[in-house]
Amino acid sequence: MFKKLMATVGIGGAKVDTILLTHSLIPGGLLEAEIHIDAGDVEQHINGLDLALCTQMKVETDDDAQWQTHILQRWRVCEERTLSAGEQLIVPLSEPIHAETPVTELPLAHHQTRVWLTTGLDISLALDASDTDSLKVAPNPAMIACMQAMDTLGYDLFKADVEHGYLRGQQFQSQSGCYQELEYRPNQRSWLGVKEVELSFIAEEEYTHALVEIDRAFRGDGYHTLTLPQDVSAEAVQQQLQALLS
């Protein structure tokens, strides 16, 4: 009885640990992991095991902006079962992550993009039965081509964050409820030229869509869309972007 009581307050109870087998991903890429469950000192009934792919998004209000956790994707990886005292269970996972997962691996010292996995055991009265693991998400080839083109055109990546909302273009519409913005600024300022360029991407299996927001001095914002094959060259993207920015 004493051990059961201690388990309900997180002492000697079930523990969960997610071991990432895929250390670097791209949006839509395959995530492989193992979820290790240790029953602890007493028999415990688990109502289920859930894994969630999360990011931090900025939500604008009339007064200010707030950061909120946003669940991009959720998996039920283990159903209801009873674990014997001392039992260890390993649950494999092999699933593609959401195609709109924000990119974390960027040539930027400090940016506001975070992506992580949260693993939780649904155990009645358990207080300490969760695990959190950061994910490294790299840009896909089309995104890399865009970023290289912007660099060649003389624009520096200044900021990256994730915002609440949806993107819509002629050939695409986002679904996740948030989108990432990469904010570029020209490395040579002009009073009459482009002040800022914001890029947002929606990845699909064969194409990546880009929403390009251009802020020009005295002319306000202009919006354009590009649909790029995954094997597009940086030179081809540079020509398209140069036409929009000129």
N, C-alpha and C positions, 0 to 999 in steps of 0.2 A: 504493500500500500504506500509506504514512504517513497519508494522509487517512482511509482506512478504519479504521486503528487509532485515530486521534483521534475518529472518529465513535462508536466503541464506548465511549468514556469521556465522551461528551457534548459534544465539541468539534467543531463543524462538522456535527453530525448533524441528524436531523429534529427539527423543533419543531412544537408544536401550540398553537393559540390558539382558544378558543371565544368568539365574539362574540354576546352576548345581544341579540336583537331585541325580546324582550318584557322590559320592565324591571320590571313589577309583575304578580304573579299572584295568583290565589286557589286554594285547594285544589281539585284537579281541573281547573284551567284549562289553556289551551293554551300550551305553551312553544315559542317559535320562536327558532332560533339558527342560526348558521353556524359550522362547525368548519373552521378554516384550518390546513392542513398544509403546511409548507415542508420539502422533502426535504433541504436543506442542500447541502454541497459534494460529496457522493458519492452514487452510486446506493444505495438502501436497500430492502430487502424488509420490508414491514410485514405482520405476522401478523394484524392487525386493529386497529380503533379502537373503544374502548368509552367510553360516557358513563354516569356514575352520579349519581343524585340521593341526597344524603346529609344526615344530621342528626346532632346530638350528643345522646345519650341517657344518662340516669343509671341505673346498674345497682346495685341495693341488694344488699349481702352481709351476712353475719352480723356482720362487724366494722365495715364502713364502706360508703361509696358511691363508685363509680368512674364516670368519664365514658368512654363508648366511641362510636366512629363507627359509625353504623348506615346501611346502604344500603336506602333505600326503594324504589328502582327502578333498573333497569339497561337500557341500550340498546346493541346492537351496530350502530353507524352506518356502519361500513365494513369490508368483508371483506378477505381476504388479497390483497395486490397488491404490485407493485414500482414504486417511484418513481425516476425518472431524476434525476441530479444537477441541482439547481436547479429541479426541478419543484414547482409549487404546486398544491394541490388544495383545493377548497372543497366541504364536505359540508353540505347543508342539513338541518335537523332541524325537524319540526313534530309535536309529540307532547303529549298531555295528561299533566300530572304526577299523581302519586298523589293520590287524593282525601283521604288521611289525612296529607298533608304538613303539618307544623306551621306555625303562623302566626308570622311574625317582626315584622310591623309592628303594634306594640301601644303604647298610651299609657303606657309604662313606661320610665323612664330606663335602667335596667340590668336586663336579663333574660337568661336562660340558654338562649335558643332560637337555634340557628343552622341554616341550610339552605344547601347549596351544591352545585354541580356539579363533579365531577372528571372530566376528560377524559384518557384514557391511550392512548398508542400502544404496541401490543405488538410491540416490535422486539427481536430477540435481542441480548442484551448491552447494550442502550441503558440508560443510567443517568438521563438527563434528558429524558423524553419525556412530561410530564404538565402539566396546566393546571387551576387551581382558580378557580371564580367563585362569589361569594356571590349568593344569590337573595333578593329581597324578596317575601314572601308575605303578602298582606293578608287579613283575615277576609272571609268571604262575607256577603251581606246578612243571613242569619239569625243568624250569629255577632255581627254588629254590633248587631242588635236586642237580643240577650241582654246584650251589654256595656253598651248604653245603659240597659237596664232595671235592671241591677245598680247603675249609677251613680245613677239616679233613686231607687232604694230605699235609698241611703245606704251603699253598699259601695265600697271603693277597691280597685283592682287592685294587689296587693302583690308578686306574684311570678309568673313563668311559666317552666316548664321542660318537658323531654321525658323521660319515664320508660319503662323497659323493661317490656313486658307487653302485655296485651290487655284491651279493654273489652267488656262484654257487657250487653245490655239485652233487654227483651221483644221488640223489633223490630229489633235490630241486633247485630252482632258485628264488632269490628275485625279487620283482616287484616295490618297492616303490621309488628306486633311491637313497636310503641312507641306512646305516646299523649302528647299535650300536656295539661298541667294549668295552668289559670289560677286562681291563688289570690287570693281576695277576703277582705277583713276589714272589719267594720263601722266607720264613722268615728266612731260613738258606742258605746263598749263598755258591755256590761251583764253583770253577774256571773251572771245566770240565763238570758241569751239566747244568740244565735248567736255563736260565737267565730270561725268561719271557714267559707267556702264555696269549694269547688273545682269548676270547670266544665271538662269535657272534651267535645270535639265529634267526631262522625263525620259527614262530609259525603257526601251522595249527590246525584244529578242534580236531583231535585225536592224533597228534604227534607234537613234537617240534624238529626241526633239529638244530644241533649245529655244527658250524665250529670252529675247534680248531687249532690255529696257535701256534706252539711251537718254541721258539728261543733258540737254544742250543749253548753253547760256542764252537767256532771253527767249528761249523757244519751248521750254518745258520738256516733258517726257514724251518719247516716242517708243512704240512697241513693235517688235518684229519677231518673226518665228523662222527657225531653220529646222529642217529634217535631214539628219545626217546618217549615212550608213556607218556601221561600226568600224569599217576599215577605211574610213575617209582619211585623207592625208591632211597634215597641218597646212600645207600650201593651198589646198582646195578650200579649206575653211577660211584661211586668211583672205582669199579673194572675195568670198562672200561677206565677211565681216568688214573688209575695207570698203566695199560698196555701200554698206549700211552706215558706216562712220564718216564717210567723206561728205 
